[in-house]
Structure formats: C-alpha cells, structure tokens
Amino acid sequence: LFPKCPAEVWSADFVGDNLIVSCADDTLLKFWDLRTLNGSDHAQPVMTVRDVFAAGTTCAARHPRQPHLIACGSYDETVALYDVRYLAA
C-alpha cells in the first residue's frame, strides 16, 4: 500500500473514512487517501508534513472527540499536534 515510502513504516492509522496517516523512519508524516487507489493496489500520498522532527516518526492518533486533531510522536522525544483542516498539500 505504501510503495512511495523508502523508509520503514512504523505506524499507519485511519484518521478519516478514507484517510490514513503513516509514520516512518524518514521523519515524514504522510497522509494517504484510499480513494486514489483507482483499481491499483498502491496509493499515493496526498500530503506530506516535513521539517518538523529530527528523528523518525513513530506513531500518530486522531483525537477521540475532535477528529480534525492528529497527534504524532517521534524518536526525537517530541510530540506534535496537527489540525488537518489547516495542513496544506
């Protein structure tokens, strides 16, 4: 499912009906829209968050009551909180 990710993927979680967020050793947080599969078995990232972490991203989770908020942790011992309504592709 994640052929465009050259690093080891540590976490992939649904953050919407068709949206998955992945965390990997490449320090990037990538969002994947399953609707982009279009008959193939490979999705394309629709958004990539860069230049936030100094080490690999390890996990991400959606807030249980505010689904637009995503928390992401990293090996650099930091946590970032994102509002996906304001992320630009």
QUISUL-V464991 format. One record per residue. N is the residue number from 1. PSI is psi as a letter, one per 30 degrees, with the letter a starting at -180 (NA if undefined). Layout:
n psi
N PSI
N PSI
//
This chain:
n psi
1 f
2 i
3 f
4 g
5 j
6 f
7 l
8 k
9 k
10 f
11 k
12 j
13 k
14 k
15 g
16 l
17 e
18 g
19 k
20 k
21 k
22 k
23 k
24 l
25 f
26 g
27 g
28 k
29 j
30 k
31 k
32 k
33 j
34 f
35 f
36 f
37 e
38 h
39 f
40 l
41 g
42 k
43 l
44 k
45 k
46 f
47 k
48 k
49 k
50 l
51 h
52 e
53 k
54 f
55 l
56 k
57 k
58 e
59 l
60 k
61 k
62 k
63 k
64 f
65 f
66 i
67 f
68 f
69 k
70 k
71 k
72 k
73 l
74 l
75 f
76 g
77 h
78 l
79 k
80 k
81 k
82 k
83 j
84 f
85 f
86 g
87 k
88 k
89 NA
//
